[in-house]
Amino acid sequence: MQSMIRNFSIIAHIDHGKTTLTDRLLRLTNTISGKHLRDRFMDSNPIEQERGITIKLAPARMEYSYQGEKAPQGKYILNLIDTPGHVDFGYEVSRSLAACEGVLLVVDATQGIQAQTLSNFEQAKALGLTIVPVLNKIDLPSAEPERAMLEIMDLTGCDDSEIIAVSAKTGSNVTAVLDAVVEKIPAPAGNQNDPLRALLITSHFDLHKGAIGLIRVVDGELSKKNTLQFVASDEMITSLEVGIFAPEMKPVEKLSAGEVGYVATGMKDIRFLKIGDTMTTASARQTIKPLPGYREPIPMVFMELYPLDASEFTLLQDAMEKLALRDAALKFSGTNSVALGSGLRVGFLGILHAEIVIERLQREFNLEIIATLPSVTYKIRLVNESEEFEIHTPGEMPDPSQITEIREPVVTMTIYAPHEQAGDVLSLVRERRGEFVTSLPVGNRTKLTCTMPLAELITDFHDVLKSVTSGYASMEYSVTAFEKVDAVKVSILLNKEPVEALSFIAVREKAESRGREMVAKLKEVLPRQMFELPIQASIGSKVVARETLKAFRKDVTAKLYGGDVTRRKKLLSKQAKGKKRMKQFGKVAIDQETFLKILKR
């Protein structure tokens, strides 16, 4: 049985046809047919289907009659683990690859090798997986198969005869991909008679079955009603049900070494199922060796979320708890703002992860959300303190006089850009406090390796990079270090009241100019009030920028039609006193539309 199993994944850059190829494989193996046929079958979330990206990995078990063999023993079991394609979900991709023996390296014939392809290829190579190169979209008029093939050969060291040229859209030559999976990717190793060891690849929540763990059984067997234990979390569970993805969940009697499937735990909190953890039986917990590669998912980008209507805070809290049941990477806690009231401080894996969560809150729970500027984790050391501690938002920044050192996260990034635009890309990197490391020509493009503070990357760097290169550049990054930085907190004050939601942390040399930009933008977008509104940016107690938003001027003398001038002066004096009182007690309400204008850099 084990010799007839093939576990593989597909690695590709966004929009290189990974999902279309997956759909085609499912149809060719008759895994889906009839009324179940639809495009982007593996993407169950509406946001995935609309954006054309995979957010959550999904497996599918296919049965394939290799070379037309019809006997049951001739059918190979092909377990495809569909991985997310974005850098934010890199850890989940690494666990998916760890569950496989081989990968399909899919490259778009019109675009060639891109940054995400390279990153995932390096991971697969480090894990010792078999690489099967596939050239997709050969049917397009703009395809350049010869150039793309040269890039694949240069990257993988393979021969041109090993590259499978296909069109996933039309189905041309896709059968050759299935044959290559059987022929080239090795059967899984592992011993069915050893104690159970299973890798937890990912998890999701089911209303009826509780937390569902997607697993790859490495050694031993797993069946219903087993008492199981996780190595990293020490959590103990009973397997209520085990099964396979065909591609819908289908219960089976047992899962054996080499198989990919699921275990239903009945647990109400998905956060106990930690991605990358090793599952075993309670009796074998002390004797087995854990599978390598486990680590906790670490939030890299932090934002504060507030409901537009302050009375909906409990609804926001409930909604976030429900989302956390389905997304174990979400971390959140309560916070409070003078201007915006009660809210949540939320940690995300990256900017795309944040966008997806906010969109789900709006769509699935009908909440109108105000999100603050994204910030990153800083490591702070105080006077007379030997240990560092972390802050995630500007509001947590301690008194500057007590700080001896601040360190910020720095990423190492790979950028692919056309030769003629490499200089513009490097200028952009240096403008964002980045440093050039190496460059290497790859076909008609340049591969640039640079380092850059994460804080400069998370706002609009990717959009600007695409703009500078007319959409031809691609990038991939990972946090590699924390480096010392001279940073300060810039507080924004409206009517002399601090608005923490608008405050930000910046390097000292840029803090004043960014403060001036912010108050100038606020003057443009804030609605005028009935009183004069001072808008200030301050570093500590020093105001570094100020703008004044003039008040509405009501012509209180319009009703006068004559008489002594003292009547006019009396009315204007009375109006001035009223405006002064309003300015003293008046509060500024900032609606969601205004906030969005402010937060767009």
Secondary structure by P-SEA (a helix, b strand, c coil): cccccccbbbbbcccccaaaaaaaaaaaaccccccccccccccccaaaaaaccccbbbbbbbbbbcccccccccbbbbbbbbbbccccaaaaaaaaaaaccbbbbbbbccccccaaaaaaaaaaaaabbbbbbbbcccccccccaaaaaaaaaaacccccccbbbbccccccaaaaaaaaaacccccccccccccbbbbbccccccccccccccccccccccccccbbbbccccccccccccccccccccccccccccccccccccccccccccccbbbbccccccccccccccccccccbbbbbbbccccaaaaaaaaaaaaaaaccccccbbbbbcccccccccccccaaaaaaaaaaaaaccccccccccbbbbbbbbcccccbbbbbcccccccccccccbbbbbbbbbbbbbcccaaaaaaaaaaaaccccccccccccbbbbbbccccccccccaaaaaaaaacccccbbbbbcbbbbbbbbbbbbbccccccccccccccccaaaaaaaaaaaaaaacccccccbbbbbccccccccbbbbbcccccccccccccccaaaaaaaaaaaaaaaaaaaacbbbbbcaaaaaaaacc
